[in-house]
Amino acid sequence: LSERKYRQLVEQIPAVVYMAKADENSSTEFASNYIEAVTGLNGEELTTHPDLWIQRIHTEDRERVQEATQETFQNGVEFHEEYRFQAKDGT
């Protein structure tokens, strides 16, 4: 698919689609519009503030997720973690 068609598809499905950089914070490069319905955060907020995603992870889960992110970043291990995330409204 062309990038335009892929973007149209991604923006129409009721699911969060995102891409993150392979860096220490797993910084968000792209987030589909549906992210706002789920978290209250929009894609622009997430891409302009690289550590915003990690800051919103529940404090009891954050260290574990950061360790898994580092393992992925350093060793190419698949990232597969479940964790709690605080939406913009605090829920």
C-alpha positions as CSV (number, residue, x, y, z in Angstrom):
1,L,0.0,0.0,0.0
2,S,1.1,3.5,-0.6
3,E,1.7,5.6,2.5
4,R,-1.4,7.7,1.8
5,K,-3.6,4.6,1.6
6,Y,-2.0,3.1,4.7
7,R,-2.6,6.3,6.7
8,Q,-6.2,6.5,5.5
9,L,-6.8,2.9,6.6
10,V,-5.1,3.4,10.0
11,E,-7.0,6.5,10.7
12,Q,-10.4,4.8,10.1
13,I,-10.1,1.7,12.2
14,P,-11.2,1.9,15.9
15,A,-7.9,0.9,17.3
16,V,-4.7,2.6,18.4
17,V,-1.9,2.2,15.9
18,Y,1.4,3.7,16.8
19,M,5.1,3.6,15.9
20,A,7.9,4.2,18.4
21,K,11.5,4.8,18.0
22,A,14.1,2.2,19.1
23,D,15.5,4.5,21.8
24,E,15.7,4.6,25.6
25,N,12.2,6.1,26.0
26,S,10.6,4.3,23.0
27,S,9.6,7.7,21.8
28,T,6.4,7.9,19.8
29,E,6.9,8.7,16.1
30,F,3.3,8.3,15.1
31,A,-0.1,7.7,16.8
32,S,-3.4,7.3,15.1
33,N,-6.3,9.6,15.9
34,Y,-8.0,6.9,18.0
35,I,-5.4,7.4,20.6
36,E,-7.3,10.5,21.8
37,A,-10.5,8.5,22.4
38,V,-8.6,6.0,24.5
39,T,-6.2,8.2,26.4
40,G,-7.3,11.8,25.9
41,L,-3.8,12.5,24.5
42,N,-3.5,13.3,20.8
43,G,-0.7,12.2,18.5
44,E,0.9,15.6,18.3
45,E,1.3,15.7,22.1
46,L,2.9,12.3,22.1
47,T,5.3,13.0,19.3
48,T,6.4,16.4,20.6
49,H,7.0,15.2,24.1
50,P,9.1,12.1,23.7
51,D,8.9,10.9,27.3
52,L,5.2,11.6,27.8
53,W,4.2,8.0,27.2
54,I,6.6,6.6,29.7
55,Q,5.5,9.3,32.2
56,R,1.9,8.2,31.9
57,I,2.6,4.5,32.7
58,H,1.4,3.7,36.2
59,T,4.2,4.2,38.7
60,E,4.1,0.6,39.9
61,D,4.6,-0.6,36.3
62,R,7.0,2.0,35.0
63,E,10.3,0.4,36.0
64,R,9.4,-3.0,34.6
65,V,8.2,-1.4,31.3
66,Q,11.4,0.7,31.1
67,E,13.5,-2.4,31.7
68,A,11.6,-4.3,28.9
69,T,12.0,-1.3,26.6
70,Q,15.8,-1.3,27.3
71,E,16.0,-5.0,26.5
72,T,14.2,-4.4,23.2
73,F,16.4,-1.4,22.4
74,Q,19.7,-3.0,23.3
75,N,19.2,-6.6,22.3
76,G,16.3,-6.6,19.7
77,V,14.1,-8.7,22.0
78,E,10.4,-8.5,21.1
79,F,8.6,-6.0,23.4
80,H,5.5,-7.6,24.9
81,E,4.3,-6.1,28.1
82,E,0.9,-5.3,29.8
83,Y,0.8,-2.3,32.0
84,R,-1.6,0.3,33.3
85,F,-1.7,3.7,31.6
86,Q,-3.0,7.0,33.1
87,A,-5.2,8.9,30.7
88,K,-5.0,12.7,30.4
89,D,-8.0,13.0,32.7
90,G,-6.3,11.0,35.4
91,T,-8.2,7.8,35.0
